[in-house]
Amino acid sequence: MNYKKFIGEKIKEIREKVGKGKAISVLSGGVDSATVTVLGHKAFGENLKVVFIDNGLMREREPENVVQTFKKLGIKVEIINAKEKFFKALKGKIDPEEKRKVIADVFYKDIFKKILKKNRIKFLLQGTILTDIEETIAGIKRQHNILEQIGIDPQKEYGYRIIEPLKELRKDGVRKVAKLLGLPEEIQQRIPFPGPALAARVIGEVTPEKIALVRKATSIVEKELKNSGAFQYFPVLMEDKATGIRGGKREFGNIIIIRCVQSKDARIATPTKLPWKILERIRKKITDEIPEVTRVCYDITPKPPATIEYI
Ligand code: XMP
């Protein structure tokens, strides 16, 4: 594909679709939404509203980092605090697909709907990619950003239209576009992060406490595996517990599973053969720095039969 041409065509296409209306772009910190935002900014300049929804499920310092990164690109980002809304909606939900649906509903039916209505914006730019669409259609999992492809008409249901300029690309293609658009290297190469955010890495009910725990573990894993060259790496907090020993006493503690995979575009993945030394270091940091965890395991399952994420 000629990515330079792709960029020019997409800018023209979104300008035509939006016409005299207004558009908004919602950042998640990942490469897809960042790329769409820069495309939108090229199309509309200051007239593109850019927001970051702080849903309480993001990684450490994510809102601040996003604002800073985009400030350097000359793009102003507004942070919207919606933590309570998400935790309230997730309370008591244990089924993975239900958790995904609840998160999508808070975004689309509540937050986006209100912001767009208040600002008289009719178009939402979104970083959906081909893999998201394919997995949802195949019934593997409901990617949180898929609507039209599963029969939801956002205009009819929520009162706004969705534009998805990256929907023909996979992750590797998006990274190429991001590079051509001049996005910083750390965003271009950032490992994928799911729409339901850290809620996808907590099995069972999502609570602020469990998110705080998995957030700490995520910082450790991301730091330790930064130079691993892997496609994606993250910890997951299990719902089950296991017996351990702390301070010479029995403790029924939490279990963290480390996932680290090689992949080109997330359709298939193989577990990375990490050196034992690195695994040991991660284990030590997690059990030293997160006392609620008594057990750390490494996942050796490829996709398929597993998926990359746990929900
Ligand atoms: P799975 O777990 O299906 O994930 O093997 C494939 C890739 O997609 C990411 N992922 C998501 N991305 N919205 C997204 O934009 C989502 O709801 C979502 N769920 C999973 C996942 O991290 C992996 O890279």
Boltz pocket constraint, residues with backbone or C-beta under 6 A from the ligand:
constraints:
  - pocket:
      binder: B
      contacts: [[A, 132], [A, 135], [A, 140], [A, 141], [A, 142], [A, 143], [A, 144], [A, 145], [A, 192], [A, 193], [A, 194], [A, 195], [A, 196], [A, 232], [A, 266], [A, 303], [A, 306], [A, 307], [A, 308], [A, 309], [A, 310]]
      max_distance: 6.0
